[in-house]
Amino acid sequence: MKKIHLLVVIIGLAFAVAACNQSNETQDVEQEKSPSQNELKNTPHSNGKEPIESNSFFTSFDGTLEHIHGLGYAGNQNAVFFAAHDGLKVFKNGKWYRTKTENNDYMGFNAVQKGFYSSGHPGKDSALPNPLGIKRSFDNGQSLENLTLEGETDFHVMGVGFENNVIYAISPQKNSLMDGNKLYKSDDNTKTWKKVAGKGLGYEIFSLTVHPTEPNIVASVGKDGVYLSEDNGENFHLISNDIQGTAVFLTNDHLIYGGYKEEAQLIKRSLTKDNEQRIFIPELKEDAIMYLAQNPQSEKEMVFSTFNGNIYRTVDGTKSWDLLVQEGELQTKNF
């Protein structure tokens, strides 16, 4: 009964994350005074090329890391970005950093080769409209380029290809461009959107992932499991066998997904062969994987966060895992 109850809790938490903060209230986030986007355009900055550790936009971080809404290797710089409700947190070379300004409540966060795409709500002192619509940043979040639906929609369910930047998204309600709770695709950075059929997609989707280079491949996780489409989202088929899906991530050759059946699991499925294998992970007591990503520069490095606020990373191909964060608390003693 306890494990059944945990499964219900996990599903409920996933849906809560996908639905939270849909109101137009700004987030009560403490941050240093944030300049306007116009001011930022006239201020010299790194354009994403300056290393995190020497970038004046960042400072050291030793606080609590809670309410993660996405993670990934943004900017392909061997640094893991965590989208929290109070701004970006970054882990690189054993040290933690946070952004000084633009500490927004990022939702639908997707790391890409040049930076990241995201939605969400502005931080307390941000000059950005609420909600954010879809934004992208190629300078680690110092400036945010508006792509579409600013002040109109907060996308929690959105996937963006790491190299191709193709976007799949589901709006939680009808807006000026989309019907609510329908799957849309854009291959020109939101200039145009195509509603795709999404047949077999299942119900109450809470995460999407897009293939790094192949725009026709997209996967999802929702109430009924993990689904894969190889025809631009027109048709999906269930790939999780008798297991509750909790997280999804596409690499060039595999779909990696988190699941729960009796215990938390991590599974790697080949995109070219009809087989999959279970990956070793630490024991997660009454917990499961919520977000995960693989380093595009090294397939041996992977990171995941859990529903209970734990973060693990491997750099040896999942032979061993380091605990980076335990229930929101940084584990600096491990490095």
N, C-alpha and C positions, 0 to 999 in steps of 0.2 A: 504493500500500500504506500509505503514511503517513497519508493521509486516512481510509482504512478503519479503521486502527488507532485514530485519534483518535475516530472515531464510536463504536467499541467502548468506549473509555475514558470518553467522555461518558455513555453509557448506564450503564456500571458505576458511575460517580460518582453519578449520579442515584439509582440503587437503593441505593447505600451510604448516602447522606444519608437516604433514606426508611427505612432499616433500622437506622441507627446508634443507639447508646445505648438499646436496648430493655431493657437490664438495669435492675435497681432500685437501682443504685449512684448515690449523689448525685454531682453534678459538683464537681470540685475547682476551684472558682471563687473567686478572691480578691475580696473586697468588704469595705466597711466593715460593722461589726456591724449586722445586720438586726434591727429590732424585730419582734415577733410581729404577726400580723394583728389581734389584739385591741388591741394597743398602738396600731397605726396608726389603728384606728377612733376612738380617743380623742385622736388628735393632729391639730391643725388642718392642713389641706393645701389644695392648689389646686382639687381636684375637676376638674382638667383645664382650668380656665379661666385660670389664671395663665400668662403666656407662658413658654416653655421657658427663654429667656435670663435670666429673673428668678425662676425657680422654684428654691427651695432644695433640691428633690429631685435637681436636676441639677448637674453640675460640668463644666468644660471637659474635652475629651478630645483627647489627642495620641498615643495608642498605636497598636497594630496592630489592624486590623479583619479578623478571620478567622472562618471557619466560620459564614457567614450562613445562617440557616434561614428567611428570609422578610423581606419589606420592604413598606412602604406608608405612606400619608399618614394615620397614626392620629390621630383626633380632628379631622380636617379643618382643620388649623392651618398649612398651608403648610410643614410640616416632614416630612422623610422619616425614618421609624423603621426601624432595621435590627435584626432579632432575631439576635443572635450567641450563641455558646455561653457567653459570660461576661456576659450581660445586654444591655440595650438601648443602642444608640448612635443619636444623632439628628443630622441635618444640617439646619441652618436658617440662612438668610441668610449663607451662606458660612462658617459656624462649626460646629464639632463639639462635641457634648455626650455625656455618659454618665450613667447613673443611679448614685446613690451607694449605694443598697441594692437589695435584691431583684434582684440580678444573676443571674437564673436562666437556665438553658439552655432557651430558648424554642424549641418546635417547633410546626409547624402554625400558624404565626403569620398572623393576618389582621387588617389594619387596617379599622376601621369608622368611621362618622361621629362617634361619641362616644368612640372609643378603640380598643381591640383585643381580640380573642379569641385564645387560645393554649393550647397544651399544653406538655409538656416535662418537665424535671426541675428540682428546686430547686437554687439555688446553695449553696455550701459552708456559709454561715452562715444560710441561710433557715430559718424555722420551718415552712415548708410541707411537707406529706407528699410522698412520692415514689412514683410519678410524680404529676404535677400533675392528671391528668385534663383536664377542660376548664375553663378560667378565663376571666374577662373583666375588663377594667380600664377605667374611665372617668376615671381621674386619672393617665394617663401611666405606669401601672405601679407607682405608689406603694402601692396596695392592690389585691389580686386577689380577686375574688369567685368562690367555688367554684360551678360550675354542675352538674357531675356527674363521677362515676367518679374522684374524688380518691383517690390511693393505689392505683389499680387499672390505669389505662391511660394510655399516652403516645401521643397521636395525632400522627402525622407527616403524614398525608394528610387534610386538612380544609379546607373552603372555607366562607366566611361572607359573605353579601351586605352590601355597604357600608352601605346604608340600611335594608334589610328585616331584617337580622340572621338570615336563614334559614341553617341550618347543614347542610352535607352532610359526612359523615365516613366513613372506613373504619378500623375497628379492626384492628391487626396480629394480634390474637389474640382468642379468645372471652373476653368478660367477663360481668358479671352482667346486662347489658342487650342485648348484641349478639353475633352470631356473628362469628367472625374472617374478615377479608378480604371482607366484604360491605358494600355501600353502604347507608347510612342517612341519613334526612333528619329534621330537627326544625325546626318553624316556631314553637315556643313556648319557645325558650331552654332546650332539653334536658329540659323537663318530660315530654315524650313523644317517642318515636322511631318512625319508620316505615321498615321495610326496603323498599327499592325494588328493582325487578328488575335495573336496570342492564344490560339486554340490549345486546350489541354494545360494551360498555365496553372490551374489550381486556384485556390482562394487565399485571400489575406496574405499577399506577398509582402515580406519585410526586407528583402535584400536582392539586388541584381549585381551580376558581374559580367563584363564584356571581354572577349578574347583580345589580347594585346595588339594583334595585327589583322585578324580575320573579322571583319565587321558583321558577318552573318552568324557568328557564334555568340550566344548569350545564355546565361544560366540564372536560375532564381531559386530562392528558398522561401517557403511559406508554410502555412498551416498544414498542408497535406504532404510536404516533403520537398525534395530537391528535383528541379526540372532543367532540362537542357534543350535548346533549340539550335539547329544548324542551318536554318533557312530564314534568317533575319527576323526571328521572333514570330513568324507566322504560325508555326506549330511547335509545341513543346511535348516532351515525353518524360515520364517519371523515371528517375534513375536510382533513387534511394530505395533499397530493398528492405521493407519492414523496419525502417529506422526513421526517427524524427530528425529532419534536417534542421540545423541551427546556423550554418554559415556557409558561404560559397566563395571560391576564388579561382579564376581561370589563368593558367600559364600557357605558354606556347603549345605544350604537348599534353597537358593534363587539366582536369577539373578536380580541384581539391575541395573537399567539403567536410564540415563538422557535423556530427550527428549525436543522437542520444538514444541508446537502447540498453537498459540496465546500468549503463555508465556512459560517460562522454567518450566519443570516438573521433578520430581524424582519418579520412579516407581519401586516397588518390586514385582517380579513375582516368584511364588512358582515353585520349580523344580519337585515336586511330585503331585501337584494339578493343575488343569487347571484354575487358577485364579491369579489375580494380584491386587495390591492396590496402589493408589497414596499416596506418602509420603509428609508430610508438609515440605516445605522449605521456606526461606525468599524470599520476592519479588525480582526478578532479572530483573531490568529494562533494556530492550534491551540487554540481556545477556543470557547465558545458561551454564550448567555444562559441563566441558571438561574432568576432571579426578576425580575419586572418589575411596574411599577405606573404609573398615570397620575394626575396631580394632579386630584382631583375639582373643584377650583376653576378649573383651566385645562387644557384638552385639549392645549395646546401644550407642557406640561411633563410629562416622562416620565423615569423612572429605571430602570436595570436593573443587576443584578450578574451576574457570570459564574462559571463553574466554577473559573477560575484566580484568583479573588479580585479582579477588577477591577470598578469601579463607574463608570458613566457616567450623566450627566444632560443632558437637553436642555430648553430653555425657549423655543425658537423653532419648535416643531413639527417637530423632527428635521432641520432644516436644518444644525445644528451640534450637537456634543456636547462637554461638558466632562468630563474625566477627574477624578473625585473621589478614587478609590482605585486604586492600581496594585499588584496582587499583595499586598494587605493593608496597604500603606503609604499614609497620607493624603497627598494632593497639595495641601497648603495653599498652595503657591506659586502655584497657579492662581487664587487668590481674594484 
